[in-house]
Each structure stands twice: as C-alpha cells, then as structure tokens.
Amino acid sequence: MQGENEAVVKAIAQGDLEAASAAGLERPRRAMLEFVRKITFEAQHINGDDTEALRRQGYDDAQLAEIVYIAALFAFFNRVADAFGIEGRGLLEMPMDEMRKILTR
C-alpha cells in the first residue's frame, strides 16, 4: 500500500499482478511480488536466476534478505493461525481506510 494507488492495492490483494501492472505498479515492485509468490508457492525452486533478476531491478543483498524474511514470516504466521483455527477478516473484505490504518500502525 505504501505509495500505491487504490487500483494497484486492490489488484495485488486479489493476486492479479497483470491488473496491478496495468494500474501503474512499477516493474521493480512487480518483480519483487513475483519473487514473493515463488517463495510462497514453490520456494524449493528458487535459484540464483531469481535473485539476479531482482538485482537487475535495483534490489541489493540486504533488501533481498528482507524480502525473503518477510515472506517467510507471513507464511509462518498464516500456518500458526491455521493450526489454531484463528480466523479473521481478509484485506479484501475491509474498507480501504480501515486497511490503511491496520497496515500503517
């Protein structure tokens, strides 16, 4: 959400990177989100080509590490919540102003 327009945020929340790009998502951020998607769904296939693609988009090693750590933490938190049966409203169900308040705390 940081600095993105509402159409980009909604498209990302729906997992539609094509629509997000059409709405103005910049290429470096899209590349980062594609990498995060790969970490989430097929981390065992991450290789040097993936990280090199992000370096070409301007990300340095510290940023790459942060991306990996954050993606891994979200996966961890989601699995813990699932294991304990914790349910909550999804971001798509929230009004945009409420979502901003939560994500910018």
C-alpha positions as a printed Julia matrix, in Angstrom:
105×3 Matrix{Float64}:
   0.0     0.0     0.0
   2.92    2.32    0.59
   2.68    4.88   -2.17
   0.44    2.79   -4.43
  -2.9     3.86   -5.8
  -6.1     2.11   -4.77
  -6.44    0.15   -8.04
  -2.94   -1.31   -7.63
  -3.62   -2.25   -3.99
  -6.89   -3.99   -4.87
  -5.29   -5.89   -7.76
  -2.41   -7.06   -5.55
  -4.83   -8.1    -2.8
  -6.6   -10.24   -5.4
  -3.28  -11.7    -6.58
  -3.61  -10.17  -10.05
  -0.21   -8.76  -10.93
  -1.26   -8.15  -14.54
  -4.05   -5.83  -13.4
  -1.72   -4.24  -10.86
   0.81   -3.51  -13.6
  -1.92   -2.09  -15.83
  -2.99    0.13  -12.92
   0.53    1.52  -12.51
   2.55   -0.95  -10.42
   6.19   -0.27  -11.23
   8.33   -3.05  -12.71
  10.73   -3.4    -9.72
   7.83   -3.89   -7.33
   6.17   -6.37   -9.65
   9.43   -8.34   -9.88
   9.6    -8.37   -6.07
   6.0    -9.61   -5.79
   6.64  -12.33   -8.4
   9.62  -13.44   -6.3
   7.46  -13.45   -3.14
   4.84  -15.53   -4.95
   7.54  -18.03   -5.89
   8.8   -18.13   -2.28
   5.25  -18.75   -1.11
   4.26  -21.48   -3.56
   7.49  -23.07   -4.75
  10.4   -21.99   -2.56
  12.24  -25.2    -3.39
  12.69  -23.87   -6.95
  14.29  -20.53   -6.02
  17.72  -20.21   -7.58
  20.36  -17.67   -8.48
  18.45  -16.57  -11.56
  15.59  -15.41   -9.33
  17.77  -13.3    -7.08
  19.78  -11.98  -10.02
  16.55  -10.81  -11.68
  15.81   -8.74   -8.57
  19.33   -7.33   -8.52
  18.78   -6.16  -12.1
  15.68   -4.33  -10.83
  17.83   -2.46   -8.3
  17.48   -4.59   -5.16
  20.63   -5.17   -3.11
  21.51   -8.15   -0.92
  20.1    -6.59    2.26
  16.79   -5.93    0.5
  16.72   -9.46   -0.9
  17.23  -10.86    2.58
  14.46   -8.66    3.95
  12.07   -9.8     1.2
  12.79  -13.45    2.0
  12.47  -12.95    5.76
   9.16  -11.1     5.48
   7.68  -13.67    3.08
   8.79  -16.48    5.4
   7.34  -14.73    8.46
   3.97  -14.31    6.75
   3.97  -17.99    5.83
   4.79  -18.85    9.45
   2.07  -16.6    10.89
  -0.52  -17.96    8.47
   0.32  -21.56    9.35
   0.15  -20.83   13.07
  -3.22  -19.13   12.62
  -4.47  -22.05   10.54
  -3.24  -24.59   13.09
  -5.07  -22.83   15.92
  -8.17  -22.16   13.85
  -7.77  -18.4    14.09
  -9.99  -16.66   11.6
 -10.14  -13.03   10.68
 -11.44  -10.73    8.05
  -9.4   -10.7     4.89
  -7.98   -7.49    3.49
 -10.39   -7.66    0.56
 -13.35   -7.5     2.94
 -12.15   -4.32    4.65
 -12.86   -0.76    3.63
  -9.73    0.85    2.2
  -9.36    3.39    5.04
  -9.55    0.62    7.66
  -6.96   -1.43    5.76
  -4.61    1.58    5.68
  -4.93    2.05    9.45
  -4.04   -1.58   10.12
  -1.12   -1.72    7.69
   0.43    1.58    8.75
   0.45    1.04   12.52
